[in-house]
Amino acid sequence: MKLPKVLLAISCALPLSMAQAQKSAADGIAEYRALLADGNPAELFEAKGEGIWKTKRGPKNASLEACDLGKGPGVVKGAFVELPRWFKDTQRVQDMESRLLTCMETLQGLDPVAIAKTPFGRGEQANMEALAAWISAESRGMKMNLSQGHSDERRMYELGKRAFFFRGGPMDFSCASCHGEEGKRIRLQDLPILTKNPGDGVGFAAWPAYRVSSGEMWSMQRRLNDCFRQQRFPYPGFASDVTIALAVYMGVNAKGAESIAPAIKR
């Protein structure tokens, strides 16, 4: 049985119109982000973070200006795009937040355990997110370039890979459920794939980021915490090995991607 010409024309046009609708939705989101980026409130957090870095605080009345983020004491520019990395003084792989905890303890005498237990967005955790905004901004436009030269860095990559693909919780989700395949979306937004190299700049290389929906600056640690929440899985400890390992896995996969952090998100 042949279809009437009108029905045939409509049936042929439907896939094209659907594709155009999908494209326009993605383009609309991209335009929205571009407009917001012109006045990204992250700049306010960057200024606060720089001030905290240079201010003498804590029982030792010292600033963080001697903190070694991997490029030498006090060197901030270029450090973010190489984190997480292995540090000789702690004999472990650290991301930006865990490294800042080390500097806060050794240089300023602050209690890292108390800071890690503080809820996000409060007290020293709010300071931590401002510091993350400023430190990442100092490397904006640089390419992600995480090292895999040390055996512990390679081990953390493998641990992060296992954690990324581990399915758990009542929803039986993994990180890969959202960020492991082409063409996945949530709330009209394309989900970046975080398993390929070079990685996508709107993924790992975009955090920390200002969240418009909550009006807050979110660090990568906070972003991962929310991912575990959406899995209905127990929260990881702040700056725990599993969060650092996930950052190593995503960061190594993002090698070559341009850092746009601190970005702006919905």
Secondary structure, 3 states (H helix, E strand, C coil): CCCCHHHHHHHHHHHHHHHHHHHHHHHHHHHHHHHHHCCCCHHHHHHHHHHHHHCCECCCCECCCCCECCCCECCCCCCHHHCCEEECCCCEEECHHHHHHHHHHHHHCCCHHHHHHCCCCCHHHHHHHHHHHHHHHCCCCCECCCCCCCHHHHHHHHHHHHHHHCCECCCCECHHHHHCCCCCEECCEECCCCCCCCCCCCCHHHCCEEECCCCEEECHHHHHHHHHHHCCCCCCCCCCHHHHHHHHHHHHHCCCCECCCCEEEC
